[in-house]
């Protein structure tokens, strides 16, 4: 994550997996397994920001948002992941207060 956003994070819990299957011919630029690959989804806690860790060609925008804004903007099929992530953060906070 640091090379894309600059944020160094601590994993809290894996909450899901996204499965992909390419239907197009393999691109010479792809670094993913082909034609099928998975992406694990983790809840993480931000630990520090290091702009020097960013690899410019890998950079993706990242920002903190108020939960109300997230709930307003999130697409419906992502709501279960958001709820699961919030539950994991709440559970972590109860076990180890921040």
ABEGO torsion letter per residue (X at the ends): XAAAAGBBBBBABBABBBBBBBABBBBAABABBOABBBBBBBBBBBABBBAAABBAAABBBBBBBBAAAAAAABBAAAAAAAAAAAAAAAAAAAABBX
